[in-house]
């Protein structure tokens, strides 16, 4: 369950445990602290982002893009001349 607080602030309540989490979409932070750690929105942040009908992928760091992955893990194998 989510509650819009204005200015990009949300309060998301976990349905089963009743725990509450504060999300700031503008600062890309959640009181759960996972978003700040791995730079991928946690499930609470995803709930808030989707509530506003924004695209979740717009909030994932570019380091997780296919292009950057390719740059990091592009290993070229050269054939050995025998």
C-alpha positions as CSV (number, residue, x, y, z in Angstrom):
1,X,0.0,0.0,0.0
2,X,1.5,3.3,-1.0
3,X,0.8,6.9,0.0
4,X,1.9,9.9,-2.1
5,X,3.4,12.6,0.1
6,X,4.1,15.2,-2.7
7,X,7.5,16.3,-4.0
8,X,8.6,12.8,-4.9
9,X,8.0,11.4,-1.3
10,X,6.1,8.2,-0.7
11,X,5.3,6.0,2.2
12,X,5.0,2.3,1.3
13,X,3.5,-0.1,3.8
14,X,4.3,-3.8,3.5
15,X,1.0,-5.7,3.4
16,X,2.0,-8.6,5.6
17,X,4.4,-7.2,8.1
18,X,3.0,-3.7,8.4
19,X,6.6,-2.2,8.1
20,X,6.7,1.3,6.6
21,X,9.3,2.6,4.2
22,X,9.9,6.1,3.1
23,X,10.9,6.6,-0.6
24,X,12.2,9.8,-2.1
25,X,12.1,9.3,-5.9
26,X,14.0,12.6,-6.6
27,X,17.0,11.5,-4.4
28,X,16.6,7.9,-5.4
29,X,16.5,6.7,-1.8
30,X,14.5,4.4,0.3
31,X,14.6,3.8,4.1
32,X,15.2,0.1,3.2
33,X,18.6,1.3,2.0
34,X,19.0,-1.2,-0.9
35,X,18.4,1.3,-3.6
36,X,21.4,3.4,-2.4
37,X,23.6,0.3,-2.1
38,X,23.1,-1.3,-5.5
39,X,21.7,1.6,-7.4
40,X,18.7,-0.5,-8.5
41,X,15.3,0.4,-7.1
42,X,14.1,-1.9,-4.3
43,X,10.6,-3.3,-4.4
44,X,9.3,-0.4,-2.3
45,X,10.8,2.1,-4.7
46,X,9.4,0.2,-7.7
47,X,5.9,0.4,-6.1
48,X,6.3,4.2,-5.8
49,X,7.7,4.6,-9.3
50,X,4.9,2.6,-10.8
51,X,2.3,4.5,-8.8
52,X,3.4,7.6,-10.5
53,X,3.3,5.7,-13.9
54,X,7.1,6.4,-14.4
55,X,9.4,3.9,-16.1
56,X,11.3,1.8,-13.6
57,X,14.3,1.4,-15.9
58,X,14.8,5.2,-15.9
59,X,15.8,4.8,-12.2
60,X,18.3,2.1,-12.7
61,X,21.9,3.2,-12.9
62,X,23.5,3.2,-16.4
63,X,26.2,0.9,-15.1
64,X,23.7,-1.9,-15.5
65,X,23.0,-1.2,-19.2
66,X,23.9,-3.6,-21.9
67,X,26.4,-1.2,-23.4
68,X,28.4,-0.7,-20.2
69,X,28.2,-4.5,-19.5
70,X,29.7,-5.1,-23.0
71,X,32.5,-2.7,-22.3
72,X,33.4,-4.3,-19.0
73,X,33.3,-7.9,-20.1
74,X,34.4,-7.6,-23.7
75,X,37.2,-10.2,-24.0
76,X,38.7,-10.6,-27.4
77,X,40.3,-13.9,-28.1
78,X,43.0,-13.9,-30.7
79,X,43.8,-17.0,-32.6
80,X,47.3,-18.3,-32.0
81,X,49.4,-18.8,-35.1
82,X,51.1,-22.2,-35.1
